[in-house]
Amino acid sequence: MTAISNRAMTRPPRALMPDYLRLFALFGIVIVNVQYIAFSVLHNLTDPIAVTTSDAVTLWLVNGLALLKTYGLFSFMFGVGLAFMMRSAQRRGLRFGKMYRNRMIGLLIFGLAHGCLFFPGDILVIYAIMGSILYRLRDWEADRLVRLGAGLLIAQVALGTPLLLMPSDYPPAFLTLEDRVLSGDSFRDAAQFRTVGFVFTLPVALIAQGLSALGWFCLGLAAVKSGMIDNQGHPLWHRARRWCLLPGVGLSLLGAAMWQWGATVPGAALVVVAAPVTTLGYLGLIAALAQAPGPMMHRVLAAGGSSLSIYLGQSIILSTVFAGYGLDLWEEVSRATAVAMAIGVTGVLIGLLTLWRAWFSQGPFELVLRRITYTGVRPSSGPGSHA
């Protein structure tokens, strides 16, 4: 994204690309997350964890095609969302600063509850923290945001890769405890175990993933400021498809194959390094697919717009299905089966939200977050005020 001009952020037509992007990311992120919901999390990225050939092939595809890439897509959308909030606040004459602060507080509350009760790999807390930094960059020119975003992605690869690949030598007692708790019938014990895991992993995640998240935030905000998000035919999306998609996917699949069947550390490192390139390729591909939808696809995309409800719903349902207090399927199914179940749950959630959206303008968690966002918000003192 070079030579980008900073355009006005008051363009009225609805952009199609974000709707497709959210839907793509929701399916991608759940097939990654289910690997850490249905199976042991007490291992490092480079630990051999495939029991069967089917498991190995599934992990190869998940790591090669989705791991860290869909996280980037979600993060890109966060930056897009900031710009859309700014548009809305300007249009309605509201104080954007208080709206945004309230929204970050809401995300933090949701993230803490999500990470402690259901999934220690929560991203919302990281988003709330890094999103608070992004607020300070909201008035930057698009070109400047692109340079910072690219620099942060490079820094994340340099600093985060060693952290992600650090050996994790847990005592056997920890593995026994994990098995006992997550196979047990006590939600309270499972929540306590997840809370401890969340507390210990969050600082590492802030370094290993936080820089990347902020980098993608910047690029998403720049895409709105430059008009790219409103124009899926923009030449830079074409270049992303041409120069990043096949090379990124190819390198990532190669790294995932090395990781799974050969040199594990270099392979995992290659997956991490190739992730930003692959994500850019995916953005270009999604731009090409973002065409005017038919009636059914329109409803699906509208439901996918409730991404917070779907993201939280995925973890709530899947953690219950696999834990001992639910259907007790933890480490009882193959990884391919777990992926199929995760995709199925996401499809069901989209179907339910399609029905929900017939009566409500937003998903259930979005309605709560909206209430938090607009609490105490008053009109701004001037047309351009962000105070």
N, C-alpha and C positions, 0 to 999 in steps of 0.2 A: 504494500500500500504506500506508494510514493507519489509525490506531486499531487497531493490532495488539497483541494480548496475547502475553506470553511464556509458552508452555506447556512442559510437561515434554518432554524429548527422549528418552523411553524408550518411545514408542508401538510396539507389536510388529508390527502388520500392515504388509506391504510396500506401499509407494506405487507406483502404476502410472505416474504422470506422468513420473518420471525416465527410465523405460525408453523411452517414446515420444519424450521430449525428446532423448535421446541419438541415437536413430535418425534423427530429423528433422535434427538438427544435423550428423550425419556425412555425409549426402547434400548438405546445403547447403554445408558448408565445402569439400568436394572440388571442387565446380563453380567455386568462387572460386579455390582454390589451383591448379587446373590451368591457369588463365590465366597463372600465373607460373611454371609448370613447362614448359609446351609452347611458350611464346612468350617473347620478349625481356622481361627485367625492368628494362632500363636505360631506363626512362621514368617520368615522373611520372603521378599520377592524372589530370591534365588533358591529357596528350599525346594527340593523335589517333592511335589505333593500329588502327582497323578498316580493313581493306583492301577488303572487299566489303560489299554490303548485308546479306548473311547474317551476317557478322562483327559489323556494327554492331547488328543486331537482337539477336544473342546477347549482346553486351556490355550492351546496354540492359536486358535481362532479368536478367542476372547481377548487374549493379550495382544495379538497382532492387529486386530481390527477395532477394538473398543477401549482397552485399558488406556487411561489418561487422555484419550481423544475426545470422548463424550464429555468428560470433565471440562475440557477446553471449550466445547460448544456451549455448555451451560454457562460457563464464565463469560464467554463472549456475549451471550444473551443478557447477562446481568448489566453489562455496560450499555447495551441497547436499551434496557429497561430504565436506567438512570436518565438517559436522554428523553425517552418517552414521558417519564414523570416530569421532567423540566418543561416539555412541550405543554403537558396538561396544566401544570401550575401557572405557566405564562398565560395560557388561554383563559383560565378561570380566575386569574388575579389572586392566586393563593401564595402564601409564604412557603417557598420550596424548602428552605432550610429546616423548618420544623417538621414538615412532612417527611423529609428524608431521614431526619434523626429518629422520628417515631418508627419509621419503617425498619431501620437498622435495629432498633430495640426489639421490634416484633420478630424479626428474623433471628435475633440472638435468643429470645425466649423459646421460639420453636426449635431452634437448633440444639439448645441445651436439653430440652425435654426429649427430643428425638435421639440425641447421642447417648443420653443416660438410660433411657427406657427401652429403645428398640435397636439402634444401629450405631455403634461407636465410630463408624466411618462417616459420620454426618459432615456435610459441607456447609451448612447454613451458618454455623458459628464463624468459620473462616470467611464466608462472604460478608457477614456483618462487620467483622474487624477490618478486612481489606476494603470493603465498601465505604467505610468511614474515611479511609485515606482517599479513595476515589472522589469523594465529595470535594476535596480540596483542589482537584484537577478539573472540575466540571467546566470551567471557562477557558481551558486551554484550546489552542487551535488544533485542528485535526492532525496536521503534520507533526506537531510536537507530541501529541498523544501516541501516534504511530511509532515515533522514535523511542519513546519511553517504553511502550508496550513490547516492542521487539527486544529492547535491552533487558527488560525483566524476564522475558522468556529465555533469553540466552543465560542470564544469571541463574535462573531456576535450574536449567540443565547443569550448569557448572557446580552450583552449591547443593541442589536437591538430590542429584543422582547419587553421590556418596552416601547421603542419609538413607535413601530408599534401599540401597544395596548393602547396608551395614548388616553383618551377621547378627542373628538373634538367637542366643543360647538360653532358652528357657529351661529351668529345672523340670525334670519329669513330673514333679508334684503339681506344677502349673497346668501341664497338659491333662493330668488326672482331674484337677479341679474344674477345668473348662468342660471336660466331658461330663462330669457329675452334675455341674450346674445347668448346662444347656440341655442335658438329657433329662433333667429332673422336672418335677411338676410344679415348681414354685416360681411364679413370675417375679416375686420380690427378690429371690436369690439371683435370678437371671439379670434383673435390672441392676442389682448391686455389682455384679461381675462386669456388666457393660459399662457402668459408671466409672469403675476403676480403670478399665481399658481406655475409655474416652479421655479421662484425665491424663493418662500417661502418653497417649498417642497425639493429643492435640498440639503440644508444643512442637513436636517433630513435623506434624502435618502443616503447621503454619509456615515453617521454613521450606519444607519439601514441596508443598503445593500452593502456599499462599502467594509466593512471588509470581508463579504462573497464573494464578487466578487474577491478580491485579493486572498482569500484563494483558490478559484477554479482556478484562474490564475496559482497559484503555482502548484496545482495538475495537471493541464493540461500540464504545462512545464515539470514537473517530468515524466508524462506519455510518453512524447517524448524522454526525456533523457534516460529513462529506457528501451525503446523499446516496451513498452506496446501498444502504439497507432498503431504500425505497426503489432501487433500480437493479433488479436481479440480472439485467442484461449488461451491467457495467463491465467494461473491458478488464478490470482487475479481477473480477470473479472468473472470467474466462482464463486469465493467466494463472489463477490459483488452481483451476482444474487441470490446465495443461502442464504446469511445471511442478505441482506439488502432489496431485492425487496419486498417480501411479508410482512415482518415486517414493513417496511417503509410505504408501501401503506396502510396496515391495520391500523396502528396508525394514518396516515394522514386522512384517511376516517372517522375513529372514531372521531378524533378531529374536522373534518369538520361537522360531524353530531351533535356533542355537540354544536358547534358554531352556527349551523343553527336552532336547535330545542331545545336547553337546556341551559347549562352553557356556555354562549358565550365567556367570557374571558378565562377560562381554555381551552375551545375547540380551540379557535384561537391560544392560546399559544402552544398547542400540535401540531397544524399544522406547526407552525414555527419551533418547536424543531425537528419534524420528517422530515422536508424538506431535510436536508443534507443526511440523511439515505436513503430516497426515491430516491434522485438524484443518489447516488452511485448504487442503485439497477437498475435504468434506464440505467446507463452507462454499467452495466453488461449485461442487456437485449439487448441493442443496439449492443454490441460486438458480441452477439450470432446471431443477425440478419444480420450482415454485411458480407454477402456472395457476391461472384462475380455476378454482375447484368446482366440481359439480355439487349438487345438493347434499349428497351423502358425505362426501369428503369435506364439505364446508362444515357440517355438524361435527365431524371427527376433529377437524382442526380447531374448532371452537372449544371442544372439550379438552383438547391438548393444551389450550391456552391456560387451563387451570393446572399449571405444571407443579405448583407447590402442593396442591391436594394429591396429585398423582404421585409425586416423589415421596411424600410422607406416607401415603396409602400403601405404596409398594413395600416400604420397610415394615409398617405395622402389620400388614397381612402376612408377608413372607416370614418375618421373625416369629409370628404366632404359628404359622404352618410348620416350621422346621423345629421349633423349640419343644422341649418335653412337656410344657404346660399347654401346648397346642396339639398338633397332630404327631409330634415326636418323630419327625423325619430327619433330624439333624444327623448328617453323615450317613444316611440310610439310602440315599438315591445316588445315581450317577450324576456327573456334572452336566451332561447333556440334558438329562431329565430336569435338573434344577433350572437350567436355562429355559427350557420349554415352559416350565411352571411359571417362571418370572415373566416371560413374554405373555403367557395366558392371563396372569393376574393384571398386567398392565392393560391388556385388551379389555378385560372385564371392567376395570376402573374407568377406562375411556367410555365404554358403553354406559355405565352408570352415570357418569358425568354428562353424557349427551342427554340423558333423561332429566338430570338435575337442572341443566342449563335451559330446559324448556320453561322452568318456573323462576330460576334465579339467574342473575347476570354474571355471577362468578361462582367458582367452586367453594366448598364450605370453609376450607382453611384460608382461601383468598378473602372471603368475606370478613373473617376475624382479623386478618392482617390489614385489610382496608380500614376497619373500625379503629385499629390501633394507629394506623398511619394518619388518619384525619382527626384524631383526638386533639382538641384545642387549637386546630389550625384556623387562622383568620386571614382575611384578604390582605395582600401585601400593600405597602404604602405607595408603591409606584408600579408602573407596568412592567419594568424589567427587574424588579427587586427579587433577590434570592434569599433575603434575610430570614 
